Every structure is written in C-alpha cells, then in structure tokens.
C-alpha cells in the first residue's frame, strides 16, 4: 500500500477512500469511522482503533496482574457498606 495517495472531492463533498486504505484500516461499507482535525490535517480512524489506543495508554499505568474491574467492584462494595 502506498503511504499516501491523491483523491478528488466531488461537488457534494464526498471523498472515496481507496480500497488499499480501507483494507489497512479494516473498514467495510456501512462501518462507522471517526474523523478528526489535528494540526491542520484530517485523520481517519475507527472506534476499534481508538479503543485499542486507550487500552494501551491505560495499561502503561496499571501494574501487571492488577484488575481494574476487581478494584472498582471492591471500592463500590466498600462505599455501599459505608452508606
């Protein structure tokens, strides 16, 4: 896949994402994508990619073997006992 390509915008603002780029993103017809302006550029991602990125960021701050779900449940139970 080329690192970049040129496409032409139609009169009504539509742009076709070339097949190689769609395949690289893992998107198909009907899938929802996320558009974001960053440094005067349009970035295209998927919700799946955004979730995976967020999970990687969180993992950097959580010790190995720690379950955030278990910690949250324990905190909620403790708060319920103290009510």
N, C-alpha and C positions, 0 to 999 in steps of 0.2 A: 504494500500500500504506500502511495506517495505521502510524504509528511504534510503536504498541503496541495490544494487544487483551487482552481478558479471556477466559480459558478455564476450564472447570471440571474438576477432577481427579476421576476415577472412584474407586470404593471400593477398587480394587486398585492405585491409584497411577498410573494411565495418564492421559496428557495428549495431546490431539490438537493438533498444530501446524497452524494454518490454512494452506490452500493458498497464499495470497499470501506467507506467510513461508517455506514450503518452496521456492517458486519463487525467492524472493530469495536463499535460501541455496544453491540449485542442488541440492537433495537430492530423491531419489525413494525409493519404497518399497524397502526392503532395504538402503539405503545406511547406512553407519556414521557416526554423529555423535559429537561429543565434548561432554560436559557438564562444566562446571567451576564451582565456587563461587568468587565473587570479590566482596569487600565485601558479604557477605550477599545476593548476587544469584546466580541461576543463569544461566550463559552457555552458549549453544549454538553450536558451530562445527563445521566439517567438517575432516577431515585435510588436504584440499586447501588450505583457508584457512590452516591452521596452518603448512603447509609454505611457502606463499607469504609469510606473515608472517616466517618465519625467514629466507627468502631475501632479503627486503627489508632485514632487520636486518644480515645478513652483508654485503650489497652496500655498506652505509654505511661499512664498514671495509676494503674491498678497493679498491685503486686500479684505475682503468679500464684495461682491456687485460690485467689480470693473471688468469691461470688458476690457480685453487687446485688443480685436478686436476694440472696440469703441475708445479706446485711440490711437491705431495705425491709424485708419481712420482719426481721428481728427488731428493727427500730420502730416499726408500726405496732408490733405487739407490745413493746415496752411503753409506747405512748398511750396505747389503749389501756394498759394496766394502771397508768398514772392519771387517767381521767376521772 
